[in-house]
Structure formats: structure tokens, C-alpha cells
């Protein structure tokens, strides 16, 4: 994601993960139940660090962990406001506002199947 629009490419990768796991759960999953997953994307600048404990204390990392753990439903992709605002309208139309917490808005991408 270094040499292009990193936010757009990360969202497209997240959507691909949602689609691939949706198909996997429909047809290929050998488990007794579908494999649950949650994907979250947040953007920001952070210095490189090899130490895992330092990485976990980084504000950008904390925010994406919070987005995934608190604001992402099973089998969906959540993006934070700074990611959503950077998306082209043609892609942003597939996201729905899902939560607002401490001034941060979260948007959800979800595959919905009509029965």
C-alpha cells in the first residue's frame, strides 16, 4: 500500500476478505458452523517499531483494535471516519453509518442476502 492510495487499497483488501470468507463459509468450511470474523481499518501515521509492546501502546493501533472489538459486528468490515471520508462515492455508497463514539463515526460494510 506504499505507492498508491493506501486507504482505498486497504478498504478493497478488506472487502475482498469479507467476500472470500463469505464464500468459504457457504461452501468450503469444514467446521460445524461458519468461521466468524471481523475486519476493521483505521488510518494514520506511525513510526516503525519492532517491539510488540510498543506497537500495542501506539494510538493508531489502539484505535483500530477498539474499532474491531467494540464497533465491528461478526462477518463485517468496519472503517473509521478518516478512511470513509477518503473513499470515492462509488465505493462509499456500500457502507452504512453504524456507530458514533467520542466524536468518531464508524461505517460498516456487510454482505446482506435476501431470503
Secondary structure, 3 states (H helix, E strand, C coil): CCCCCHHHHHHHHHHHHHHHHHHHHHHHCCCCCCCCCEEEECCCCCCCCCCHHHHHHCHHHHHHHHHHHHHCCCCEEEEEHHHHCCCCHHHHCCCEEEEEECCEEEEEEECCCCC
